[in-house]
């Protein structure tokens, strides 16, 4: 019995345990089923609603303004700076209505003076519609509205067509109902509406008075979305045009580049570089904006603001320009230009150019362009900066390219160093004789160095004939090889003539290639009176000879730096730009050095064409003069096809170890046969200044070193605000 009882007790225990386990498993199953059903409900039924709520509470990035990087000359003298200025901004929230924005605009209009010159006719019509909705839409009949809606399936397209009809039917009298106050409100409103949600939009930053700033600051509690802050105004301390310009907030991003900049997180009214150096290095100069994240609730209301990045100014850029040398060169060029203009036969003369470059590094030390214009208001003669003309305009440059002609002849094997030819008038069949200026009728044997010294046209003509596979004979016919022109141009291109130099500025021009309508034009090409070249191409060409045959890319950027931390020394160096060699000319060192001897004789030889100006220099130098007889195709169209003379000059110094190369171009200097060698005078006087400044800098311990470079004061009191009207040039 005891055994039976024990067996029965064990069976009951097993039964109870099994029952409890089943209950536990069923409970777990039910709980997991409820959890799965709940998750399914949340994901399937409520999923979209919760995603929207998460989106409503996510953080939105907001950009604010930062100052652009400063621009310095090679010695740390500031060329372009920033000045802080008061600004009034508006931030539109996702829940803000049009009526609320108009209300804020009306309040602001009573506190500030807002210019209305940017308000368009379309703006006025849209604003009139907002103020007179019933009267406006009554201009479209119910029948017309019905027809339009039947024509357009999309409701938005139909409304756009109705709005277009309403605008067309608004009369001038109705627009005249808008008061001056209404227009000021409109001017404010259009700025408010031009931005994105949660992104501060500048309403006014130009000429905000202290009184306006204070009035708005005191009433911010009554002006939702409005804020008073600091903006930055771009100020140039030099009139040098190649430094470029930036847009102003009232203009913002140019329409042609709007999509490009918006894709790079710019705002519509951001300043951007719109020309030359400011444009070329926009990405470096533009600061990184501070980023503020607005946390919004499901109603679109901002509940918190968090600054995640404080922003930073743009990088400071050190240029290759020596602004003191630049200013001296500008003064010299201006003086010579005005002297030449006051001489006889100068009706076509209106410009002059000068460039100085380090032939080994490509660093531009001075880039001068001056142009005579008429003041549209006074009608008086004025001089404007035309420095960009040094690489955007091209001219026949005459004999300055004769060194390239000789080196091309050496390369092609048609002459060699020391080759003697007879300078004589070149008479081809059915053409007038072509001769050297110093020899209109005789026969003078000379070698290549004398040909450079005396600037023999005849010698170069014969080199061109040899390149064409011909030997000169009196009254000969001219049947040249098909590839002659190409080979000559390729030879000049090795020096940078007729091709882009690679300057780090936009809109470089490579020059015009003359039309080869007669074979005899190869003779003109050989003396620089056929194709046109820019002043910058000339200085790259002579630099290539000066440095031993390497065509170096010219540039204006020397260093990229962090912003200055103390305002006394330049910021830490990020990058020092290195020279870039574009090609090596196809000549031997012996050939190049031989030509350099001829260029030296131009300056000091008994018959050198520049001896009278350079024969007594306290330093050694070499170069080549040029006088091109050209046909005028300048801005005065009624004077086209007038015969005139262009003066040029190229050179380098010191002769033994060149530090600088330079080029002068004075187009259309005279229509007479009498002229002064202003080209040679400019070259000498600026070169004198270079060596004077070199000594001055050494004595003053002013250096273009990269370590601990001190910020030096500007060399001028000149100050050009960003909103100063740009001087117009009739090119």
C-alpha positions in Angstrom: 0.0 0.0 0.0 2.8 2.3 0.9 4.4 1.6 -2.5 1.1 2.4 -4.3 0.7 5.6 -2.4 4.2 6.7 -3.2 3.7 5.9 -6.9 0.4 7.8 -7.0 2.0 10.9 -5.3 4.8 11.0 -7.9 2.3 10.8 -10.8 0.3 13.7 -9.3 3.5 15.8 -9.1 4.4 15.1 -12.7 0.9 16.0 -13.8 1.0 19.3 -11.9 4.4 20.2 -13.3 3.3 19.5 -16.8 0.2 21.6 -16.3 2.2 24.5 -15.0 4.6 24.3 -17.9 1.8 24.3 -20.4 0.3 27.4 -18.7 3.7 29.1 -18.8 4.2 28.3 -22.5 0.7 29.5 -23.4 1.2 32.7 -21.4 4.5 33.4 -23.2 2.9 32.7 -26.5 0.0 35.0 -25.8 2.4 37.8 -24.6 4.6 37.4 -27.7 1.5 37.4 -29.9 0.3 40.7 -28.2 3.8 42.2 -28.7 3.9 41.2 -32.3 0.4 42.5 -32.9 1.4 45.8 -31.2 4.6 46.2 -33.2 2.6 45.4 -36.4 0.0 48.1 -35.4 2.8 50.6 -34.7 4.6 49.9 -37.9 1.8 49.3 -40.3 -1.1 51.4 -39.0 0.8 54.2 -37.2 4.2 54.0 -38.9 3.7 56.9 -41.4 2.4 59.1 -38.6 5.4 58.5 -36.3 7.9 58.9 -39.2 6.3 62.3 -39.8 6.6 63.2 -36.2 10.3 62.2 -36.1 10.8 64.4 -39.2 9.1 67.2 -37.4 11.5 67.0 -34.5 14.7 66.5 -36.5 17.4 69.1 -36.5 17.7 71.6 -39.4 21.0 73.2 -40.3 21.0 77.0 -40.6 23.9 78.9 -42.1 25.1 82.3 -41.0 27.7 84.7 -42.4 31.5 84.6 -42.0 34.1 87.2 -43.2 36.0 86.4 -46.4 39.7 85.9 -46.3 42.0 88.9 -46.6 44.3 89.5 -49.5 47.9 90.7 -49.0 50.8 91.6 -51.2 54.0 89.5 -51.1 55.4 91.4 -48.2 52.3 91.3 -46.0 50.7 94.6 -46.9 47.0 94.3 -46.9 45.2 94.8 -50.3 41.7 93.7 -49.6 40.1 93.8 -46.1 36.8 93.3 -44.4 34.9 95.9 -42.3 32.2 94.9 -39.9 28.8 96.5 -40.4 25.4 96.4 -38.8 22.8 94.1 -40.4 19.1 93.2 -40.0 18.0 89.7 -40.8 14.8 87.7 -41.0 14.2 84.0 -40.4 11.1 82.5 -41.8 9.6 79.5 -39.9 7.7 76.7 -41.5 4.5 77.8 -39.9 4.8 81.5 -40.8 2.0 82.7 -43.0 2.2 85.3 -45.8 0.0 87.6 -43.7 2.3 87.4 -40.7 5.3 88.3 -42.9 3.5 91.3 -44.3 2.7 92.4 -40.8 6.4 92.2 -39.8 7.4 94.0 -42.9 5.0 96.8 -42.1 6.5 97.2 -38.7 10.0 97.1 -40.0 9.2 99.8 -42.6 8.4 102.2 -39.8 11.8 101.6 -38.2 14.2 101.5 -41.1 14.7 103.2 -44.5 14.6 100.5 -47.1 15.7 101.3 -50.7 13.0 100.4 -53.3 15.2 100.4 -56.4 15.2 96.6 -56.6 11.4 96.3 -56.7 10.3 95.1 -60.1 7.0 95.6 -61.9 6.1 92.0 -61.3 6.8 92.5 -57.5 4.4 95.5 -57.6 1.6 93.6 -59.3 1.9 90.6 -57.0 1.9 92.9 -54.0 -1.2 94.8 -55.3 -3.0 91.4 -55.7 -2.1 90.5 -52.0 -3.6 93.8 -50.8 -6.7 93.6 -53.1 -7.5 90.0 -53.5 -11.2 90.3 -54.2 -10.8 93.2 -56.6 -7.9 91.4 -58.3 -9.5 88.1 -59.0 -12.7 89.7 -60.1 -10.8 90.6 -63.2 -11.2 87.0 -64.3 -14.8 86.1 -64.9 -16.4 82.9 -63.6 -16.7 81.7 -67.1 -13.0 82.3 -67.9 -12.1 80.6 -64.7 -14.2 77.6 -65.6 -12.6 77.3 -69.0 -9.1 77.5 -67.6 -9.8 74.8 -65.0 -11.2 72.6 -67.8 -8.1 73.2 -69.9 -5.6 72.4 -67.2 -5.9 69.1 -65.2 -3.4 70.2 -62.7 -4.9 72.7 -60.2 -1.6 74.6 -59.7 -1.2 75.1 -63.4 -4.7 76.4 -63.6 -4.1 78.9 -60.8 -0.9 80.1 -62.4 -2.8 80.9 -65.6 -5.5 82.7 -63.6 -2.8 84.7 -61.8 -1.1 85.6 -65.1 -4.4 87.0 -66.5 -4.9 89.0 -63.3 -1.5 90.5 -63.6 -2.0 91.4 -67.2 -5.2 93.2 -66.4 -3.9 95.4 -63.5 -3.8 98.9 -64.8 -1.1 101.6 -64.3 -3.7 103.6 -62.3 -4.2 100.7 -59.9 -0.5 100.3 -59.4 -0.2 104.0 -58.7 -2.4 103.3 -55.7 0.6 101.8 -54.0 2.1 104.5 -51.7 5.8 105.1 -51.0 5.2 103.3 -47.7 3.7 100.3 -49.5 6.7 100.1 -51.8 9.0 100.2 -48.8 7.0 97.4 -47.2 7.2 95.5 -50.5 11.0 96.0 -50.7 11.4 94.5 -47.2 8.9 91.7 -47.9 10.6 90.6 -51.1 13.9 90.1 -49.1 12.1 88.2 -46.4 10.5 85.9 -48.9 13.6 85.2 -50.9 15.2 82.9 -48.4 14.6 79.4 -47.2 12.7 78.3 -44.0 14.9 78.6 -40.9 17.7 80.3 -42.9 18.5 83.9 -41.9 18.0 86.2 -44.8 19.6 89.7 -44.8 17.0 92.4 -45.0 19.4 95.3 -44.9 23.2 95.4 -44.3 24.3 98.3 -46.5 24.1 101.7 -44.8 22.3 100.5 -41.7 22.5 103.5 -39.3 23.1 103.2 -35.6 19.6 104.6 -35.0 18.0 102.0 -37.2 20.0 99.2 -35.6 19.0 100.4 -32.1 15.3 100.9 -33.0 15.0 97.4 -34.3 17.1 95.8 -31.5 14.7 97.4 -28.9 11.6 95.9 -30.6 12.8 92.4 -31.4 10.1 91.0 -29.1 7.5 92.5 -31.4 9.2 91.4 -34.6 9.1 87.5 -34.8 11.9 86.2 -37.0 13.8 89.5 -37.0 17.3 89.8 -35.6 20.1 92.3 -35.5 23.6 91.0 -36.2 27.0 91.8 -37.7 27.8 91.4 -41.4 31.0 92.1 -43.3 31.7 94.6 -46.0 34.5 94.0 -48.5 37.0 96.9 -48.8 39.8 97.2 -51.4 42.9 99.2 -50.4 44.1 99.3 -54.0 42.5 100.1 -57.3 44.2 97.2 -59.0 41.5 95.7 -61.1 42.9 92.1 -61.2 42.2 91.8 -57.5 38.6 91.5 -58.6 35.3 92.3 -57.0 32.6 90.6 -54.9 28.9 91.0 -55.2 27.0 92.9 -52.5 24.1 91.3 -50.5 21.6 93.3 -52.4 22.8 91.7 -55.6 23.8 88.3 -54.2 24.8 85.4 -56.4 24.7 86.2 -60.2 21.9 84.5 -61.9 24.2 82.7 -64.3 25.9 80.9 -61.4 23.0 80.6 -59.0 22.5 76.8 -59.3 26.3 76.2 -59.0 26.6 78.1 -55.7 23.3 77.0 -54.2 24.4 73.4 -54.7 27.5 74.3 -52.6 25.4 75.5 -49.6 25.5 79.2 -50.4 22.6 81.5 -49.7 21.1 83.6 -52.5 22.3 86.9 -51.1 25.8 85.7 -50.2 28.8 87.7 -51.4 30.7 85.8 -54.1 33.8 86.7 -56.1 32.5 87.9 -59.5 35.8 88.7 -61.2 39.5 87.9 -61.4 41.4 87.0 -58.2 38.3 87.1 -56.0 36.5 84.8 -58.4 39.4 82.5 -59.1 40.0 81.7 -55.4 36.4 81.9 -54.2 36.5 78.5 -52.5 39.5 79.6 -50.4 38.3 83.1 -49.6 34.7 82.2 -48.7 34.5 81.5 -45.0 32.9 78.4 -43.5 29.6 79.5 -42.1 28.6 78.8 -38.5 25.9 76.1 -38.3 22.9 76.5 -36.0 20.5 73.6 -35.6 16.9 74.5 -34.8 14.9 71.8 -33.1 11.2 72.0 -34.0 8.2 70.2 -32.7 5.5 68.5 -34.7 3.8 71.9 -35.3 7.0 73.3 -36.9 7.7 75.6 -34.0 11.3 76.0 -32.9 11.7 74.7 -29.4 15.5 74.8 -29.1 18.6 76.2 -30.9 21.9 74.5 -30.8 25.2 75.8 -32.3 27.1 72.9 -33.7 29.8 74.7 -35.6 31.0 78.3 -34.8 32.2 78.9 -38.3 35.5 80.4 -39.4 36.7 83.2 -41.7 38.0 82.4 -45.2 41.6 81.7 -45.8 44.0 84.6 -46.1 45.8 84.8 -49.5 49.2 86.3 -50.1 49.7 87.4 -53.7 52.9 87.6 -55.6 52.4 91.4 -56.2 54.8 93.9 -54.7 52.3 96.7 -54.2 54.9 99.4 -53.8 56.6 98.4 -57.1 53.1 98.1 -58.7 52.2 101.7 -57.6 55.5 103.1 -58.9 55.1 101.2 -62.3 51.5 102.5 -62.5 52.7 106.1 -62.0 55.4 105.7 -64.7 53.1 104.1 -67.2 50.4 106.8 -66.6 53.0 109.6 -67.1 54.3 108.2 -70.3 50.8 107.4 -71.7 49.7 111.0 -71.1 53.0 112.3 -72.6 52.4 110.2 -75.7 48.8 111.3 -75.9 49.8 114.9 -75.9 52.1 114.4 -78.9 51.0 114.6 -82.5 49.3 111.7 -84.3 48.0 110.2 -81.1 44.3 110.1 -81.9 44.1 106.3 -81.6 46.3 106.0 -78.5 44.3 105.1 -75.4 46.2 102.4 -73.5 49.6 101.1 -72.2 50.7 97.9 -70.4 53.6 96.8 -68.3 54.3 93.4 -66.6 57.2 92.2 -64.4 57.7 88.6 -63.5 60.2 86.3 -61.8 61.4 84.2 -64.7 62.2 81.2 -62.5 59.0 81.0 -60.4 56.4 82.7 -62.5 55.5 85.1 -59.7 54.0 88.3 -61.1 55.5 91.3 -59.3 53.7 94.0 -61.1 50.8 93.9 -63.6 50.0 97.3 -65.0 47.3 98.4 -67.5 46.2 102.0 -67.9 43.5 103.3 -70.3 42.3 106.7 -71.2 38.6 107.1 -71.0 36.0 110.0 -70.9 34.1 110.7 -67.8 30.5 110.2 -68.8 29.3 113.0 -66.5 32.0 115.7 -67.0 33.3 114.6 -70.5 36.9 115.1 -69.2 39.7 112.7 -69.9 40.4 110.2 -67.1 42.8 107.3 -66.5 41.3 104.0 -65.4 42.9 100.7 -64.3 43.1 98.2 -67.1 45.4 95.6 -65.6 43.3 92.7 -66.8 44.0 93.9 -70.4 47.5 92.4 -70.0 46.0 89.0 -70.5 42.6 89.6 -72.2 43.8 91.8 -75.1 46.3 91.0 -77.8 48.4 93.1 -80.3 51.0 92.7 -83.1 54.1 93.2 -81.0 56.8 93.7 -83.7 60.5 92.9 -83.4 60.4 91.8 -79.7 59.7 88.3 -81.0 62.8 88.1 -83.2 64.7 86.0 -80.6 62.0 83.4 -80.9 62.4 83.5 -84.7 66.1 82.8 -84.4 65.6 80.0 -81.9 63.0 78.4 -84.2 65.4 78.6 -87.1 68.1 76.9 -84.9 65.6 74.2 -83.9 64.6 73.5 -87.5 68.2 73.4 -88.6 67.9 76.2 -91.2 70.4 78.4 -89.5 72.9 77.9 -86.6 74.5 80.3 -84.1 76.8 82.6 -86.0 75.1 82.2 -89.4 75.8 85.3 -91.6 73.1 86.6 -94.0 73.0 89.8 -96.1 70.6 92.4 -94.8 68.9 93.8 -98.0 65.5 94.7 -99.1 63.4 91.6 -99.8 61.6 91.9 -103.2 59.2 89.1 -104.0 57.2 88.8 -107.3 54.3 91.2 -107.5 55.0 92.8 -104.1 56.7 96.0 -102.8 60.1 95.5 -101.2 60.3 94.8 -97.5 63.3 96.0 -95.6 64.9 96.8 -92.3 64.3 100.3 -90.9 68.1 101.1 -90.9 68.7 99.8 -94.5 66.2 100.7 -97.2 68.5 100.0 -100.2 71.9 98.6 -99.4 73.5 95.2 -98.7 75.0 94.7 -95.2 76.3 91.2 -94.2 75.6 90.4 -90.6 75.4 87.5 -88.2 72.5 86.6 -86.0 73.7 88.6 -83.0 74.0 91.8 -85.0 70.6 91.1 -86.5 69.2 91.2 -83.0 71.3 94.2 -81.9 70.2 96.3 -84.9 66.7 94.6 -85.2 67.1 93.4 -88.8 63.9 92.6 -90.5 65.6 91.3 -93.6 67.6 88.7 -91.6 64.3 87.4 -90.1 62.6 87.4 -93.5 65.3 85.1 -94.8 65.0 82.8 -91.8 61.3 82.5 -92.6 62.1 81.7 -96.3 64.6 79.0 -95.2 61.9 77.5 -92.9 59.7 77.4 -96.0 62.4 75.5 -97.9 63.5 78.5 -100.0 66.7 80.6 -100.5 66.1 84.3 -101.3 66.4 85.5 -104.9 65.4 89.0 -106.1 61.8 89.1 -107.4 61.3 85.4 -106.7 58.0 83.7 -106.6 56.9 82.2 -103.3 55.7 78.6 -103.0 56.2 77.5 -99.4 55.9 74.1 -97.8 52.4 73.3 -96.6 53.6 73.0 -93.0 55.7 76.1 -92.8 53.1 78.3 -91.0 52.3 75.5 -88.5 56.0 74.9 -87.8 56.6 78.6 -87.2 53.6 78.9 -84.9 54.6 75.8 -83.0 58.0 77.2 -82.5 56.6 80.4 -81.0 54.1 78.5 -78.9 57.0 76.8 -77.1 57.7 80.2 -75.6 54.0 80.9 -74.8 53.3 83.1 -77.8 49.8 82.5 -79.3 48.8 80.1 -76.5 47.3 80.5 -73.0 50.0 81.2 -70.4 48.1 79.4 -67.7 47.8 82.5 -65.5 45.6 81.8 -62.4 42.9 84.3 -63.5 39.8 83.8 -65.5 39.1 84.9 -69.1 42.6 84.7 -70.5 42.8 85.4 -74.2 45.3 83.5 -76.5 45.3 86.1 -79.3 44.3 86.2 -82.9 45.9 84.1 -85.6 46.2 86.0 -88.9 44.6 84.7 -92.0 47.2 83.3 -94.4 45.7 84.7 -97.6 49.1 85.1 -99.3 52.3 83.1 -98.7 54.2 86.3 -98.0 52.5 86.6 -94.7 55.1 84.3 -93.2 57.6 87.1 -93.5 55.3 89.3 -91.4 54.9 86.5 -88.9 58.7 86.4 -88.5 58.9 90.0 -87.3 55.8 90.0 -85.1 53.4 91.8 -87.5 50.9 89.0 -88.3 49.6 87.1 -85.3 48.7 89.0 -82.1 50.0 88.3 -78.6 49.1 89.5 -75.1 51.5 91.4 -72.9 51.5 88.5 -70.6 52.5 86.1 -73.4 55.4 88.5 -74.1 56.7 88.4 -70.5 56.4 84.6 -70.4 58.3 84.4 -73.7 61.2 86.5 -72.5 61.2 84.7 -69.2 61.7 81.4 -71.0 64.8 82.7 -72.6 66.0 84.3 -69.4 65.8 81.2 -67.3 67.5 78.9 -69.8 64.5 77.6 -71.8 61.8 76.7 -69.4 58.3 78.0 -69.9 57.0 78.7 -66.4 53.3 79.2 -65.6 52.7 82.8 -64.4 50.7 83.2 -61.2 49.4 85.7 -58.7 48.9 83.4 -55.7 52.0 83.0 -53.5 50.7 81.6 -50.2 47.5 80.3 -48.5 47.3 81.0 -44.8 45.0 80.7 -41.9 43.5 84.0 -40.7 45.7 86.1 -38.5 45.2 85.4 -34.8 46.6 88.6 -33.4 46.3 91.1 -36.3 50.1 91.7 -36.2 51.5 88.7 -38.0 50.0 86.6 -40.8 48.3 83.3 -39.8 50.0 79.9 -40.0 51.1 78.9 -43.5 48.8 76.3 -45.1 50.4 76.1 -48.6 53.2 77.8 -50.4 52.5 77.6 -54.2 55.3 76.0 -56.1 56.5 76.9 -59.6 55.0 74.9 -62.5 57.1 74.3 -65.6 54.8 73.9 -68.6 57.5 72.8 -71.1 61.2 73.1 -72.1 61.9 74.7 -75.5 63.5 72.5 -78.2 66.8 74.3 -78.2 70.2 73.6 -76.6 71.7 75.6 -73.8 74.4 76.8 -76.3 71.7 78.2 -78.6 69.8 79.9 -75.8 72.9 81.5 -74.3 74.0 82.6 -77.8 70.7 84.5 -78.3 71.0 86.0 -74.8 74.3 87.5 -75.9 72.4 89.2 -78.8 69.8 90.6 -76.4 72.6 92.0 -74.2 74.0 93.8 -77.3 70.6 95.4 -77.8 71.2 97.3 -74.6 75.0 97.9 -74.7 76.1 97.3 -78.3 77.3 100.2 -80.4 74.3 99.9 -82.7 71.9 98.5 -80.1 68.3 99.8 -80.5 68.0 100.4 -76.7 71.6 101.6 -76.1 70.5 105.2 -75.6 68.3 104.3 -72.7 70.0 101.2 -71.2 73.7 101.8 -72.0 74.5 103.4 -68.6 72.6 101.2 -66.2 74.3 100.4 -62.8 73.1 96.9 -63.2 73.3 94.4 -66.1 70.3 93.7 -68.3 69.3 92.5 -71.7 66.2 92.8 -73.9 64.6 93.6 -77.3 62.7 96.6 -78.6 59.8 96.4 -81.0 58.1 98.7 -83.4 55.1 97.2 -85.2 53.5 98.8 -88.2 49.9 97.8 -87.8 46.4 98.4 -89.0 44.1 99.8 -86.3 41.1 97.6 -85.1 40.4 99.2 -81.7 37.3 100.5 -80.1 36.8 103.5 -82.5 35.1 101.7 -85.3 35.1 104.7 -87.7 38.9 104.6 -87.5 39.3 101.0 -88.4 42.0 100.2 -91.1 44.0 103.3 -90.1 47.8 102.7 -90.3 49.5 103.2 -87.0 52.4 102.1 -84.9 52.6 99.9 -81.7 55.7 100.1 -79.5 56.9 97.1 -77.4 59.8 96.1 -75.3 60.9 92.9 -73.5 63.9 92.3 -71.2 65.4 90.7 -68.1 67.9 91.6 -65.4 70.5 91.0 -64.1 71.9 89.5 -67.2 74.1 86.9 -65.5 71.4 85.6 -63.1 68.0 87.0 -64.0 65.7 87.9 -61.1 63.0 89.7 -63.2 61.7 89.7 -66.7 59.4 92.4 -68.1 57.3 93.4 -71.1 55.9 96.8 -72.3 53.2 97.2 -74.9 51.8 100.6 -76.1 49.3 99.9 -78.9 48.5 102.5 -81.6 50.9 105.1 -80.2 50.9 107.3 -83.3 49.7 107.5 -86.9 52.8 109.5 -87.9 56.4 108.4 -88.6 57.7 110.5 -85.7 57.5 109.1 -82.1 59.4 108.9 -78.9 60.6 105.5 -77.5 58.2 105.6 -74.6 58.4 101.8 -74.5 62.1 101.8 -73.7 61.7 104.6 -71.2 59.0 102.7 -69.2 61.2 99.6 -69.2 64.2 101.4 -67.8 62.4 103.6 -65.3 60.5 100.7 -63.7 63.6 98.5 -63.6 65.4 101.3 -61.8 62.6 101.3 -59.2 62.9 97.5 -58.8 66.6 97.7 -57.8 66.0 100.7 -55.6 63.2 98.9 -53.7 65.4 95.8 -53.5 68.0 97.8 -51.6 65.4 99.6 -49.5 63.8 96.2 -48.5 67.2 94.8 -47.6 68.1 97.8 -45.4 64.6 97.8 -43.8 64.7 94.0 -43.3 61.4 93.7 -45.2 61.2 90.2 -46.5 58.8 87.9 -48.3 59.8 85.0 -46.0 57.1 82.6 -45.0 57.8 82.4 -41.3 56.6 85.0 -38.8 55.6 87.3 -41.6 54.5 90.7 -40.1 51.4 92.4 -41.3 52.5 95.8 -42.8 50.4 98.9 -43.2 48.9 99.7 -46.6 51.0 101.9 -48.8 48.1 104.1 -49.7 45.1 105.8 -48.1 42.9 104.6 -51.0 39.8 102.9 -49.9 37.2 101.4 -52.3 34.0 100.0 -50.8 32.4 97.0 -52.4 29.4 99.0 -53.5 31.6 101.6 -55.3 30.5 101.8 -59.0 33.0 100.0 -61.2 34.8 102.2 -63.8 33.7 101.1 -67.2 36.3 100.4 -69.9 35.6 100.7 -73.6 37.7 97.8 -74.9 
